[in-house]
Amino acid sequence: MDNNKALNEFTEQYYGQLAAGVYGKPVEISADETALVIIDAQKCVTKEYFVEGYKAMGIDVEPLMPVLDQLEENTNAALDNIEKILNKCRQKGIRPIHIHIQSILPDAKDTGRLHASAGMYYPPGGLASEFCDQVKPLDGEIVLSKTCSGICVGTPIDRILRNLHIKSVIVTGFYTDQCVSTSIRDLSDLGYEVDMIEDAMAAMSKERHNRALQGIKFIYANCENTQSLLGRLEAL
């Protein structure tokens, strides 16, 4: 008998039973007590940014174009769904909160250790920190900046959500395995009901996206797709 295979099967059953108690039904959404959180839907996740970055380093991007084209396809699919959700939430009175990676200082010296170690210096006004065109904030919408992965550590979002009397949070954005995953776990631990929209977020690869989902769906967050959420939003 393959004990590792048996343990995998047991683990799936265990978490399946646990999930039924945590998120046995969809997260309740309402205009008054729900917020939409869009994490890092900014130019640093786009093909354009990667191409410009490699060119600046003197790297020939032509051999990389097939994988960068696939990255663009995956990213744009998630952005298209974020745009649909954002427009519907605006229509229904659900407040969007836009979060991006951006330093306060023009020299980005306030960047957190992890991002600094990775060379992720995103000063105000730079291409990397610009919001993607189709999901740009409107005047009067909340915009928060961070220089680390998690939105609860890197921004005052917890205090803002509590001041707004928010109980449930719809989460979308980038990257599933990094900032999104960290933020979902923290939001759940802080007591919010979290609804993550699996096709309105992406990682750099499908594999990393799917692995990240496996670790958080139905335990730290309810999981649904854009079509399902839009149907529920339309009914409000």
N, C-alpha and C positions, 0 to 999 in steps of 0.2 A: 504493500500500500504506500502511495506517495503521500507522506504526512504533510508536506508543504501544500500540495493541491487540496488536501482535506481541510487544512487550516484556512486556505483562501476561501473555500466554500463556506466554512463555518463563519468566517469574518463577514462575508457578504450577507449571510442570514442575520447575523448579530446586528450589523448596522442597519439592515432593512427593518428589523423590528424596532430598533431604537429610533429610527427616523419617523416611524409611524406615530410615535408619541411626541416628537419635537415639532415636525411639520407634517402632520397628518392631513392637513387641508391647506388650501392656498392662503397666502397672507392677505388679510383684509386691507383693502385700499380705499382711501377717501380723500377728498380735497383738503380737509382740515387736518388730518393726522398722518398723511403720507407725504414723503419727499422723494424726488428723483435725484440720485447722485450719479454724476457722470465723472469718471475718474480718468484723467490723463488722456483725453481725446485731443491730442495736440500733435503738432507737426513732427515731433521726434519719433513718432511711430510710423511715419509715412515713407514710401519708397524715395520720394524727393529728398528727404533728410539723409537717408543712407547714401544715396548717390552723391550728394554734395559733400558729405563727410569723407567718403572714400576718395573722391577727386581731390579734396583738400590735402589728403595724406599721400597723394601721388600714386594711388592704387588704380590700376586699370579695372574699371567697373564692367566692361563688356562681358567677361566670362561669368560675372555674377548676375547678369540681368535675368536669366530664367528663374533663379530663386527669388530675386527681388520682385519680379513680376508676380510670382505666387504670393509673396508677402503682401503686395499691394492688393491682390484679389481678396485675400482673407481679411485684411484690414478694412477695405472698402465695404465688404459685406457686413461687417460689424457696425461700421459707421452709418451705413444706410439704415440699419435697424435702430440704432440710437437716434437717428434723425426722426424716424417715424414715431418712436416712443416720446421723444422730446416734444414734438409738435402736438401729439395727443394729450400729453400731460399739461402743456400750456393751455390747450383748449378746455380741459376739464378742471383747471384751477389747481393742479398739483405743482407745487413749487420746485423748480429745478435748482440744483446746486452744482456749479461747475468747479472742478478741482484740476489744477495742473501743477506740474513741477516747474518751479521758478524761484530763483533767489530773490532776496530783498535788495541786496547791495549790487551795484553795477559790476563789481569785480567778482561777484558770486562767492565771496569769502565766507558767507554764512551757510554755505552748503554743508549738509550733514556728512559724517565720516564715510558712510557706505557709498553714497553717491559720489563724493569726492574721490574715493578710492577707485571708482569706476570711470572717472573722468567726466561725470555728468554735471558739468557746470552750465546752468541755464539762466543767464542774467536776463533782466527785463529787456524787452525789445528784440531779443534774439529769435531766430527762426524756430528753434527747438521748442520754445515755450508757447508759441502761437497756437491758439485753438484751431482745430480743423474747420474748414470753411462751412461745412454743412451743419455743424453743431455749435457754432459760436454763440456765446451768451448775448442776450438782449440787454439793453440798458435797464437797470433796476434789478437784474437777477444776481444772485449771490455768486461771487467768484472767490475762491480760496487758493492760496499758493502753498506749496510744501517743498522741502528739499530732502525728503526721505520717502520710504515706501508707503507707510500707513497713513491714512487720512486722519485717524483719531489721535495719533501721536504728532503728526506734522501740522495739523490745523486745529482751530477751535470748534470743529464741527459738532462735537458732542454738546457743548454749551449752546450752540446755535439751534440745534435740533430740539433740545429741551426747552429753550425759550419759545420756540415755535409750537410746542406741544405735539411734536411728531412722535408717533409710536412705531410706524413701519417705514422702511426705506427700500426703494427700488434701486438696485445697483447695476450699472453698466460701465464699460470702459476697457482700459488697457493697463497692464497685461494681466491676463487671468491668473497666471502663476506667480505674480509678483505683487504689485500694488493692490490689485483687486482682491486677491486671496487674503492678504494681510488685513485689508480694510474690512472685509466681510467678517472675518473671525473677531476682530475688535468690536465692530458694531454689534455683533451677536452677544459677545461677552458683556457689553455695556447695557444690554437689555432690549435692544431694538429687534423687531421682527424684520428679517431681511428677505427680500425677494430678488434673487439674482436671475438675470435674463441671459441664458446661456449662449444665444446667438447674437447678442448685442454686446459681446465682449470677445476679446481674442488675445492669444499669446503670439509669440513670434512664429511658432509652428503649431500645427493642429495637434501633434502629439503632446506638446507641453500644455496646451489648452485642455485637452481631454484628461490628462493626468491630474491637473489642478482641480478640475470639476469633480473628479472622483473623491478628492480629499475633503471637499467642503459642501457638496450638494446634499440637501435634506438633513444635514446635521447642524451646520452653521447657518444654512439658508434654504429657503424653498427655492426650487429651480423650475423655471418655465421658459418657453420660447416667446419671441416677439408677437407672433400671431395670437397666442393664448392671452398674453397681457393686453394687447390692443382690444381684444374682444371684451375683456373684463372692464377696461377703461371706458369703452364705448357705452357700457351699461350704467355708468355712474350718472 
